[in-house]
Amino acid sequence: MPKKRADAPEECKWIYDIFSGEKADRALELCMKGYTLKKMAMLTPMEIAELLDYNELADAEKAARRLREAAGIDSKPITLADLRKRQERVLKTGIEEFDKKTPWGGVKFGIIYGFAGEFGTGKSLFAKQVAAVALSQGLKVAYFDTEGTFDVDSSTMEGLFRRFGVPEDAYTRLYVYRPMDTYALIEQLKELPIDVDVIVVDSLIALPRAEFRGRSWLASRQQTILYALNILQRYCHLNKLVIVTDQVMDIPTMFNLKRPAGGNVLLHTVHALFMMERPSKAKTKGKMWPLDVPGMSPEIEIEYEIRPDGLY
């Protein structure tokens, strides 16, 4: 049995059932920074190798197996009944047609939702609104503000908080991250507190699109986006709710089509992807439709209105 350090916190004692020597010391440092057993068990062998300085990937794979066994995370199949029970948590968004027309009657936990649209379509407002609803129900929210649009003292946030009756203690349950680049975004996603219930990334594409310039960097950009989405998918396995917003790009056709700027990576990884449009910037009316949403026809349109205290 590896010798336990006297200064190891009680919540980190599990380390000595899995690691020894320098690996145990390094794992203890990570645990004291918030890497709980369940959080460590979410890591891939390559991530474990990087964090704990394994020279051989095979050793990191063995460590990953021990971590998942200790955390009760395994590859056994789950019954349909258990899956349905696990996925029944839903938040009503406060947008009447969205809550009425979507298959789940709102936004469901365990799913990554994507909302793409031009500026002014209300996608960031939708993300803030979901955060406000979650806070009103006593949940913890992590909000990644990559575009600098989140201001808790703004009239918009004050209006949303009033509308959904967000209590004062919500300020201690809302974690706002402002990553400066894609490296910071990835690291902050990996280091999220495990007890966060709702994760919002607004927007997912902004940083990679600015940093990876030119077609020669396209593959690297898409790999970075895919890695971020992969981390978010792992949080979905823990039944977290994930909202990501995305910018759009023009498709040169006679109809001037627009598509999510995340490309095929986004299309194949986000579980429920919506397009948002506001035909006239002089009017408050907008519409969204499912670009790829299970159980929804792409012909369905959801109308909404932008008001000072959110979307209706």
N, C-alpha and C positions, 0 to 999 in steps of 0.2 A: 504494500500500500504506500503510495507516494506521501512524503511528509507534507503536512498542511502548514501553511504560513500562519503565524499567530494573528497577524493583522488582517487576514482574509475575512471579509464580511460574511455573515451567515448565508446571504442570498447567492454567494459565489462559491460555496463549499462543493458544489457539484463538479467543479473543475478538476478536483483531485481524484474523481472517479474515472476521468477520461484522459487527463494529461499528466505529465510528470516533468521534472527538471525545468529547463528554460521555456519549454512550451507551456507549462503550467503557469510560470511567472508572467509570460506574455498574455495568456488567456485571462489571468487575474486582472491585469491592467485593462484589458478590453471590457471585462465584466464590470469593473468599477466605473467605466465610461458609458455603461448602459447596454452592453452586449449580454443580454440574459441568455439562459440556456436555449429557449425557444428561438431567440434571434440568431444565435450562433448556428442552430440547426437549420436555419433557412439558407445559410450560405452555401455556395457551390464549392466543390473541392479546390478549384482554382483560386477562389477568394480566400479560403482557409489557408492555402499554401502561401498566399501573399501576406496575410495578416500574421501568421505564426512562423513565417520563414522556413517552410518545408522545402527541402531541396528536391525531393522526389514527389511527383504528383500522386503516386500510388500510396504514399504515407498520408497525404492529405485526404485521399479517398477513404482510407480506413478511419481517419479521425471524423470525417463527415458521417460515416456509417454509425460510429459510436455516439456521436452527438444526436443523430436522429432517433436512435434507439432510446437514448436517455430522455429525450423530449417527447417520446411517444408518437413521433412522426415516422410513418412507414409507408411502404408501397402497397399495402393490402387494399383490395377493392372496397368501395363503399356501396351500400345498398341504395336503391332508389329512394326508399323511405327516409333513410338517414340524410341523403343528399337534399331531399325536399325540405326536411326539417332545418337543415343547416342554412339553406338559402331563402328562408321565408321572411327575413328582415327587410323591410322596405321603408324608405322615407318619402313622404308626400312632399312635392316641391313647392306647392302653392300656385303652380301654373295649371289652371283648370283643364285645358285640353291635353297637356302632357300627362297629367295624372289619370286622365280618363282614357286616352287612346294607347298608351304604352302597355305592353303585355303584363307588366308587374304593377301597374297603378302608381308609378313613381320611379324612384331609382333604388335598385336592389343591391344589397351587400354581396360581396364576392364577385363583383363585376367591374371591369374598367369601362367607363363611359367616355366617349370622345365627342366633342362639339367643335366643329370647324365652321369658320365663316369670316367674312371681311370685317374690318374695324366697324364698330358701331352697330353690330348685329345683336349684341347682348350676351355673347358667350361668357365673358368675364363676369358679367352681372349674374348669369345663371350659376356660375361656380360659387360666387359669393353668397348667393341665395341658398344654395344647398348647405354651405358652411353654417349660415345663420340658423337654418332649420335644425341641423345636427346639434348645434350649441344649445338651442332651445330645449332639446330633449336630454340634456345632460351628457352629451357625447364629447369626445376629444377630437379636435380637428388639426391637421397639419396643412398649412397653405403655403405653397411654393410660388412666390411672386417673382417671376423672371422678367416681367415687363414694367415693374414699378408702378402698378396701378392700385395696389392695396393700401388704403389709408383708413385705419380703424376709426378715426375721428371725422371722416367725411360725412356729408349729409346722406349719402347713399347707404353707408354702413349703419348710421344712426337710424335711418328709416327702416332698414331691414331688421335691425334689432328690435325696434318698437313693434313692427308689424308681426313678428313671430314671438314676441315676448321673451327675448333672450335675457336671462338674469345676469346680475352683476358678476357672479362667480365665473361666468363664461370667459372672462378675460384671462383666467388662469388655465383655461382648457383649450385655448387657441394658440398654436405655435406657428409663427410666421417666419418663413425662410426666404432670404433674398440672395440666392446664389449668383456669383459674379460671372461664372463661366460653366461650361458643361462638366468639367472636372468637379467643381464644387457641388453641382446639382447631383451628380452620381454619388458622391461621398455622403451628402446630406440625406439622400434617399436611403442609403444603406444604414445610416446611423439613426434613423427615426426611432423614437420610443415605441416599444412593442405594444403599448396600450392605447395607441392612437386608433380611433375608429374610422375616421374619414380622411382621405388624402386627396388634396387638390393640387394639380400642377397647371399653373396659368402663366405662360403657355409652355407646352412641351417642346415646341419647335423653335421658339425664339432664339435661344442661345446657340444650338447647333447650326441654325441657318445663318447666323451672323459670323460664327467662327470658322466654319468649314466652307470657305468661299471657292467657287469655281468647280467645274465638272470633275477635275482631277481629285477633288476631296469628297465627291459624292458618296463613294463607298464607305469612307470613314464616318461621314455624317450619319448615314443610315445605320451603321453598326452601333454608333453611340445612342441613337434613338431606340434601337432595338434593345440594347442593354438596359436602358432606363425602364422601358416597358417590361422587360423580363423581371426586374426587381419589383415593379408594381404588381406583376402577376403573382409573384410569390406572396405578397401581402394579401392578395385576393384569396389565396389558399387558406389564409387565417381569417377569412370572412370580413375583410375590410372593404369599404366602399371607396372607389377611386374615380375621380373626375379629372380629365385632362382636356385642355382647350388647344386648338390648333389654328394656325393661319391657313390661307388658301393660296393657290397658284393658278394662273390662267392657263387654260388648254387652248392652243390656237386652232379653233374650228370656226365655221361660219356662225355657230350659235354662241361663241364666246363662253365656253364652259369653264367652271372653276372646280378644282378638286383640292382635297386636303394636302397641305405642303409636306406632310410626313411621308407621302408616297405609299408604296406597297407594304412597307414595314408597318405603318399605322393601320392600313386596311386589313392586314392579316393578323394583327396582334390585339387591337382594341376589340372588346367583346360586343359593344353596341355603339355604333358610330352615326352621328346625326350631322346634317348640314344645316346651317342657319343662314337666313337671308332677310335683309330689310330693304325692300324694293325702293323706297324713297327715304333718304336721310332726313327729309323735312317732316316725315310722319313717324309716329311712334309704333306703328304696326309692323310686325315681323312674322315670319313663318319658318318652321323647320320641318325636315322630313328625314326618314331613316335612309341613310346611304347603305348601311349594312347592320340591321338589327334583327336578331332572331325573333320570329313570330310576328314581324311587321312587314306589310307590303310597302315597297318603295313609293307607291302611289299615295300613301297616307300623308296628309299635311296637318301639321299642328300650328295653329295660329296663336300668337301671343302679343301682348302689348307692353312696351317699356314705360314704366312710371318711375317717379322719384324714389319709391321704396321697393323697387324690384320689378320682376316680370309677373304678368298676370295672364 
